């Protein structure tokens, strides 16, 4: 972590050793949480390994030839299989699109999330550098009637009941600049969220308590968290806790 921070600071012309020392001091206070969302990738990795799962359950593997998007959501993809055959898909034709990011895209993504010292420290750099696949699900496009797009999934592995997606052009926390350094800001403040088989709904940091009740109120133990203000920064942890409670509830029902 310290190495990554030092590399980021070295790209700013007016940084001094004192500023680096001060920045490193805050590492312990800004440590990563055990459970967090993945940082979204913004590129489509042309000619990289990928596969599509169609609505019929068919898996088609190949390399990405092209992708079209609307307002940041992928609407069409074309992949080329090992025999050189092109397969064109509309987002509405598939369940999931999965692609392998390359090294350049990973480094570019790291650079994009170097917007502030806080952001550098709170970003899971290993998760970006070691990411094997990026997942996109077909969902109704927010605020676009009867349109389907591919939304980038940010909580693969714990998305059984609640899926959290990247919100392109969504709100980010305000940047605080002191002494020529961006110390705070640049963090996501909105996500698109799908619970069960529902449609995507926006979840904002500013109204997280209200969204918390919508997402988790069907588990009584989660409702107790509303006795105090629910923390948007613990959103991923709340989902993991909810998943565990839902699993216990299912076991209890099956045992009766």
Secondary structure as the mmCIF struct_conf table of DSSP 4:
data_model
#
loop_
_struct_conf.conf_type_id
_struct_conf.id
_struct_conf.beg_label_comp_id
_struct_conf.beg_label_asym_id
_struct_conf.beg_label_seq_id
_struct_conf.end_label_comp_id
_struct_conf.end_label_asym_id
_struct_conf.end_label_seq_id
HELX_RH_AL_P HELX_RH_AL_P1 UNK A 2 UNK A 10
TURN_TY1_P TURN_TY1_P1 UNK A 11 UNK A 11
BEND BEND1 UNK A 12 UNK A 12
TURN_TY1_P TURN_TY1_P2 UNK A 13 UNK A 14
HELX_RH_AL_P HELX_RH_AL_P2 UNK A 17 UNK A 25
TURN_TY1_P TURN_TY1_P3 UNK A 26 UNK A 27
HELX_RH_3T_P HELX_RH_3T_P1 UNK A 28 UNK A 30
HELX_LH_PP_P HELX_LH_PP_P1 UNK A 31 UNK A 33
BEND BEND2 UNK A 34 UNK A 35
HELX_LH_PP_P HELX_LH_PP_P2 UNK A 37 UNK A 41
TURN_TY1_P TURN_TY1_P4 UNK A 46 UNK A 47
STRN STRN1 UNK A 49 UNK A 54
TURN_TY1_P TURN_TY1_P5 UNK A 55 UNK A 56
STRN STRN2 UNK A 59 UNK A 70
TURN_TY1_P TURN_TY1_P6 UNK A 71 UNK A 72
STRN STRN3 UNK A 73 UNK A 80
TURN_TY1_P TURN_TY1_P7 UNK A 82 UNK A 83
BEND BEND3 UNK A 84 UNK A 84
STRN STRN4 UNK A 86 UNK A 90
HELX_RH_3T_P HELX_RH_3T_P2 UNK A 91 UNK A 93
STRN STRN5 UNK A 94 UNK A 99
HELX_LH_PP_P HELX_LH_PP_P3 UNK A 100 UNK A 102
HELX_RH_AL_P HELX_RH_AL_P3 UNK A 103 UNK A 112
TURN_TY1_P TURN_TY1_P8 UNK A 113 UNK A 113
BEND BEND4 UNK A 115 UNK A 116
HELX_RH_AL_P HELX_RH_AL_P4 UNK A 117 UNK A 122
BEND BEND5 UNK A 123 UNK A 123
HELX_RH_AL_P HELX_RH_AL_P5 UNK A 125 UNK A 129
TURN_TY1_P TURN_TY1_P9 UNK A 130 UNK A 130
STRN STRN6 UNK A 134 UNK A 140
HELX_LH_PP_P HELX_LH_PP_P4 UNK A 141 UNK A 141
TURN_TY1_P TURN_TY1_P10 UNK A 142 UNK A 143
TURN_TY1_P TURN_TY1_P11 UNK A 145 UNK A 146
STRN STRN7 UNK A 148 UNK A 152
STRN STRN8 UNK A 153 UNK A 153
BEND BEND6 UNK A 154 UNK A 154
TURN_TY1_P TURN_TY1_P12 UNK A 156 UNK A 157
BEND BEND7 UNK A 158 UNK A 158
BEND BEND8 UNK A 160 UNK A 161
STRN STRN9 UNK A 162 UNK A 165
TURN_TY1_P TURN_TY1_P13 UNK A 168 UNK A 169
STRN STRN10 UNK A 172 UNK A 172
HELX_LH_PP_P HELX_LH_PP_P5 UNK A 173 UNK A 175
STRN STRN11 UNK A 176 UNK A 178
TURN_TY1_P TURN_TY1_P14 UNK A 179 UNK A 180
STRN STRN12 UNK A 181 UNK A 184
STRN STRN13 UNK A 188 UNK A 188
STRN STRN14 UNK A 190 UNK A 195
TURN_TY1_P TURN_TY1_P15 UNK A 196 UNK A 197
STRN STRN15 UNK A 201 UNK A 204
HELX_RH_3T_P HELX_RH_3T_P3 UNK A 205 UNK A 207
HELX_RH_AL_P HELX_RH_AL_P6 UNK A 208 UNK A 216
TURN_TY1_P TURN_TY1_P16 UNK A 217 UNK A 218
BEND BEND9 UNK A 219 UNK A 219
HELX_RH_AL_P HELX_RH_AL_P7 UNK A 220 UNK A 223
HELX_RH_3T_P HELX_RH_3T_P4 UNK A 224 UNK A 227
BEND BEND10 UNK A 228 UNK A 228
HELX_LH_PP_P HELX_LH_PP_P6 UNK A 229 UNK A 231
HELX_RH_3T_P HELX_RH_3T_P5 UNK A 232 UNK A 234
HELX_RH_AL_P HELX_RH_AL_P8 UNK A 235 UNK A 255
#
